[in-house]
Amino acid sequence: MDLWDSLESEYVDRTPKSKERFEEIRNHVPAGVASTYRAWDPHPFVVDRAEGVHLHDVDGNSYLDFDMNNGAGMVGHAHPAVTDAVKTQLDEGTLFTHPHDLLAEAAEELKKRWDPVDLVRFTNSGTESTMHAIRIARAYTGKDKLLKIEGSYHGVHDAVLISKSTPEGKLGHPERPTKLIESEGIPEAIADTVEIAPFNDLEAVEGIMREHMNEIGALIVEPIVMNVGVTQPYKEFLQGLRELCDEYGIAYIFDEVKTGVKVAPGGAAEYYDVEPDLVAMAKSIGGNFPVGAFGGREEVMRTIEDGAAHYGTYNGSPLVLQAVTTVLRDVLTDDAYQHVNDLGEKLVAGYEDIMADAGIDGHVENVNSQGIVHFTEERIENYRDFLEHVDTEFHENYWFAMLNQGVLPHPHDASQQWTISVQHEEEHIDEHLEAFKSVAPLLAEKQ
Ligand SMILES: Cc1ncc(COP(=O)(O)O)c(C=O)c1O
């Protein structure tokens, strides 16, 4: 049997119960998962429970977890401080559809971290956060079109499911990327409300803004394109966008669903020292509870009091706001960031040493708690570079090889990143690197 095939068959041998249970779930739930991204071949392992930095499957396998719920778990699983806060709230009411003090408390914690944020509204997910941020931006500028970056993911509402994963051959001109609707069921007409621009190319962005000057009211950017292999911006790119937005009367939105509180306490806005008008947040602000938020400058956010709709029965539930407040105030402290960032450096250095010793071409893209290994020396500067240089099949084999060693390096996808949590310790980084060292000879042979 080919060595690559043996990786998958070893996984299959270790997960017979998962296979069985997954097939049963599939009888009730399309694709057997609660979010279509989570379905992968031959079958995902079925989780029994999670604690600290480990996931345990129904077959009795344990995985040292660096996926951390697709980046929602910078606090690690079942963090005791978060769990205790939520337990207390369970006895005092889990949902109030009337104002309560936690709204102000949690909002204040976010405002302390993001300078451009004067006012905050809570949602239940990243999708809701980007959807409302875009609506508020359009309401504020009075212009209907959205400008979005090629290849970037901002959740699943219609306007952002355009040109997220355009295949080679359909990309169009690099400075005027094709608009490609990514799901059946989205009306073609939605594409008329969106323009697509390349990442890291200010000239192209300006060209599009000039061409649609009276139409584009909102620009949404993920400051580090996390689902394109942690693609970082050129030094001047994000600030350049700030200036262009001012010039062309466009509200500038940072999608910090993944970068927020993870690359720095105040997310990418702090890390790159750039001030957007609006910030969309979710994932790690909630310590694995379902929450999102969006916030921004007062005059932009006040459009909510003046005609821009934001409603929702579960918005600002006290249960999740207990989690948010505890995460931001008590768990993600300065010491915790130091701890996580040190571990991040150790992991990167370890990967680079092992690849050099084994003769593997590759490099690590990393920003503090977030990183990914690319098995290419080429730097990835935008979505098209990723398509051209990243061998996703090779990466998938690395991923299975690591899984067989008991390490889940990141979600199942060559474009996704690891998250180092506050519950990871040095020994876990050593364990991750030991696993990589043991699979490195195979990767070197196959490259
Ligand atoms: C950058 C970004 N924005 C928005 C979302 C959507 O968030 P959610 O899955 O909570 O709806 C995601 C999810 O992965 C994301 O990575």
The ligand as a MOL file (V3000), in Angstrom:
LIG
                    3D

  0  0  0     0  0            999 V3000
M  V30 BEGIN CTAB
M  V30 COUNTS 16 16 0 0 0
M  V30 BEGIN ATOM
M  V30 1 C -13.2740 35.6250 9.6690 0
M  V30 2 C -14.5900 35.0000 9.9690 0
M  V30 3 N -15.7030 35.7400 9.9380 0
M  V30 4 C -16.9070 35.2340 10.2200 0
M  V30 5 C -17.0430 33.8990 10.5460 0
M  V30 6 C -18.3990 33.3460 10.8600 0
M  V30 7 O -18.4920 33.0800 12.2070 0
M  V30 8 P -19.5850 32.0320 12.7630 0
M  V30 9 O -19.1200 30.6880 12.3160 0
M  V30 10 O -19.5650 32.2340 14.2330 0
M  V30 11 O -20.8830 32.4120 12.1430 0
M  V30 12 C -15.9130 33.0820 10.5960 0
M  V30 13 C -16.0160 31.6540 10.9650 0
M  V30 14 O -15.1170 30.8830 10.8780 0
M  V30 15 C -14.6590 33.6450 10.2880 0
M  V30 16 O -13.5510 32.8920 10.2980 0
M  V30 END ATOM
M  V30 BEGIN BOND
M  V30 1 1 1 2
M  V30 2 1 2 3
M  V30 3 2 2 15
M  V30 4 2 3 4
M  V30 5 1 4 5
M  V30 6 1 5 6
M  V30 7 2 5 12
M  V30 8 1 6 7
M  V30 9 1 7 8
M  V30 10 2 8 9
M  V30 11 1 8 10
M  V30 12 1 8 11
M  V30 13 1 12 13
M  V30 14 1 12 15
M  V30 15 2 13 14
M  V30 16 1 15 16
M  V30 END BOND
M  V30 END CTAB
M  END
